[in-house]
Amino acid sequence: MESGFVAVRRVGPIAHVALARPDVRNAFNAALIAELHAAFQELDADAGVRAIVLSGDGKTFCGGADVQWMRASLDLSREANLEDARAMSRMFRAIDRIAKPLIGRVHGAALGGGAGLVACCDVAIASSDTVFGFTETKLGIMPAVISPFVLAKIGRSHARALALTGERFGAARALAIGLIHEIVPAQVDLDAAVERITNEVRSAAPTGVAATKALFARVSEEPYDATLETTAQAIAAQRTSPEGQDGLRAFLEKRPASWTA
């Protein structure tokens, strides 16, 4: 599947989604936002997809907002700005809550909304020379739309320190604060690292993975006392599901589970 600003290809059960505006550092505009949202909705509904790899074409993962798009926003009404922001928020929410594991293949730079995309990834692997930043305050605006995902990923303390200054930071700091999970020494090593993670995902039960992702999202938002029933219901449902039954029997019988075939 190809579209103007987003390219999606399948390699077996793994879907690769690439931001495809390399001439402008894969920057966001209204069209890219709409296409990325549509791509993730389609992949979420595809039972044959086991995991998604998110990347950027060219030298940069994502440089944030497109300059021309930002310039055009100067002439928009408050209502039109609201609609733009809502569309972007819906896109991020579709990415963040997709049932499949999302692996970020990050290189070059991930700034502004690009860093927000990294925050939505379940596993993020970055080249050692990648530059990150929540740089919106440098432009007189704020990282508002991405804030739920950034706060959930790196916590309030790091989010405040980095968003209020708007400073850029390297991969080592991104790893230390939990924005990314692994650093590879050079961009050429990224594909091998990503493949290792996708292979791990393929060895895990698809419904178990989806249920775990949904459970973590729910438990993180519930009061502590409510989580007792939520987690008990979740594990009971999964243990008695076809995959739960097969997985436990496969372990006890020392054979491969059905989803690994």
Phi, psi and omega in degrees: 000127179235143173219180188303311187241359179227132177244129179237129176225152180250135170237094187062231181273005182257126177260133177250120180248121182240131168292128191236055173231057188298335181292339178237033176059033178056038182287151180285137161221181185299321182292316179298318179300314181296318182290321179292319177301312181297320180298317182288326175298317180295317181291326179296327182275353184268106183294342181279351181270123181263332180201160181232134175252124180253128183216180177230136177288154176080213189270353188223140174295298177195123183270010179100220184272144178293135182300316181294323177295317178295321179297319179295330182293339179299331183262001181276150174289169177298321180295319178294322175296322177299316181295320176301313182293321178296320179297319179292320179297318178297323177297311181298323181291324176296323179288314184295323185258012177299141186288341181273151172298135181246120181251125179267127175254098195250131178210163175073279179204146173225096187241148177055238178299334176295320175292329175297321176299317179299321180296334179278347184284138175290322174227127180237125180242130185232147171292148186297339181264010181290140177250133181243161175179139169261081197265008187301322182294338175294338182258006180084009179243206183210156177278061189285307185298323183275353187301321179299324184280323178292314179298320179294329185275313188245355178085163186295320184298307180292324179297316179295315183298322186270325182280325181288330176272332184069015185289154174269149182214161187268180183295326181296318178290322178301322178291317183296327182267357177088009177291323174238168185243346182203144175244133172250148190292338180207156183302327182296341180272352185299315184298320179294320179293318178295318180297323178299318180290318180295326176294322176297317179299319182295339179273354179260153183292127183303314180288327177296319179295312181297318180293322179294317180298315179295321180296314181301319179297318181290313183297325181294341183255351185267154170298151185306314183297327181291337185289340179300308182288321180301312183288324178296316179297320183294313183288326177296319179295319182287323179298326183265001178283161178305317180291320179297317178296314182293319182297315180293320178294320179298319178296313182292327182269002179055049177228163177292145174286159186299326184284352178270355184290000000 
